[in-house]
Amino acid sequence: MQPTTVTLARPESRTIPYRWATPGQHAQAVLWVTQQLHTHFPTLSVAEFTQAFHAFQPDLWEDCNDLWLDYADLVRLTQRLAHSPLVPDLDPPIYCADAHYLADVLDYYHRVAIELKTEMKAGAQLPVRRLESFIEQLAIGNSVVERVRRETRSQAVAHDPQAAADFGD
């Protein structure tokens, strides 16, 4: 997930529990959420974002200039929306080129592993070169995977330092 502009909590910011926020603050937060997630859910209207926001009831963050959601709450709201009946199945689904590439790579690895497993179960002599080649491909790694992990790690850690633990830091 790539929010357009997520404001980090600053020393002068304060948390407003959902139940204590005014209707105007709720409306401002819904507009902020809509701006952050519109590219992820292009078919949702502001009314549907409002419905999801009020069902989730996140705390708000405020300073003298802005009102926003904590990054972790924004991620949880995104996950709820993604599994919500409000979001229709897109035909075709929207995936970036990296997602398509990684799906192809995983599908290739899956097919090779199934073929090798079938040969092992049949008691056939394992093609050592093929197995070594497969293991070598896995051991080398993948530059797209590394870039995606690096970019998602930097985004998550920038917005939620606790997220570093999720990436093994």
N, C-alpha and C positions, 0 to 999 in steps of 0.2 A: 504494500500500500504506500502510495506516495502522496501525502497531503500537500496542498499547494503552499500553505504557509502555516505552520504550527508554531504558536508562540509558546516559549518556555516560561515556566513559572519564575517570576523574578521576586526578589526580596520584598518589594512593595505590593505584591499580589496577595490576594486572599481567596480562600475557598468559600463558596456559597453552597450549602447543601441544597439539593433539588427542592425539597419541601419548603425552604425559606426564600427561594428566589421568587421575584415578582413575575407576573405574566409578561411584562416587557423584557425582563432578563431572559425568560424562557424563549421568547420570540427571537431575541438577538442571538441566543445560542443555537436555535434551530437554523437560522440563516447562516451562521458560521459553519455548522455541520453540513448544510446543503452545499456551501461553497467547497468544503473540503472533500466531499464524497460524490459530487455530481459526476465527475468523470468515471467513477467506479460503478455508479448506478444511474446511467443517463435516462432511463425510462421512468424514474421516480419523480413525482411532483413534490412540491414543498409540503403539501398536505400529508403525503405519505411519509416524508421525513419527519414531520411533526408528530404523526402517530407513533412512529418508531421511537422517537426521542422521549415522548411522554411515557411510553411503555417501559423504556429502559431506566428513566429517572436518574441520569448521571449528575454528579456534583459539578458546579461551574467554577471557573477560575476568573477572577476579575482584577484589573488594576485600573488606574485612572483613565486609560485609553481604550482597553479592549476587554472582551469577554470571550472565553474559549473553554474547551473541554481538555482535561488531562489526556495525554497521548494514549495511555493504557485504556481509558474509557472510550476514546475514539476508536481504538482497535476493537474493543468488545462490541461497541455499537455496530461497527462495520460487519463483524462476524454475525451478529444477530440479524442484520439486514440481509446479508447474503443467504441466510437460511430461512428467511421470512417469506410467507406467501405474497407479500407486497411486491417482491421482485419476480417478474416472470422469467421463465427460461428463455434466454436469448437464442435466436436461431438465425445465423450461427452464433455460438458463444463468442465473446470477445476475449482473445488472449493475445499477449504480446509475442513478438518473434522469439524472444528468449524462452517463453513457456512452451511454444511449439517445438523449438529445437531440443529443449530438455526432455520433453515427452518422447520425441523420436529416439534420443539417446537411451532413455530408460527402457523404452520398448525394445530396442536392439539388445541391450544387456539382458533383458528378460528372456527374449527368444534364444539367445546363445546359452544362457543358463539352463533353460528347459531342454534344449537339445543335448547338452552335456549330461544333465541329470538322467535323461532317457537312455543315453548310451551307457551310463554307469549302472543303471538298474538292469539293463539287458545283459550285463556282464561283459560287454565288449571292451576290448583294449582301448583305454582312453587315448585320444589323440593328444599326446603331450604337448606338441607344438601349439595346437589350437588352444588348449587349456592355459599354457604359459602366455600366449598372446592375449587371451581374455583377461588374465590376472594382471598382466602388464598394462593393459588399457585402463583397468580400474585403478591401479596403483599410480599411474601418471597423473590422474586427476583430470579436471576439465576446466578450461579457462572461463567458460560462461558460468559454470557453477560457482567458481571462485569470485567472479565479478558480482554476480547476483547476491551471494552471501555477504561480500564486503559492503555493497551498497545498502542492502537491507539492514545489516548490522549498524552501519554508520547512521542511518536514519533512525533506527530504533534507539540506539544509545544516545543520540543527540536529544531525543525527546523524552527518554526514560532511562537514566543511567543504570537502573536496576536490570534493564534488558541485557546488559553486558554479560550477565550470568547465563542468559539463554544461549549465548554464542561461545561459551567456554572461556571467557576472559576472567 
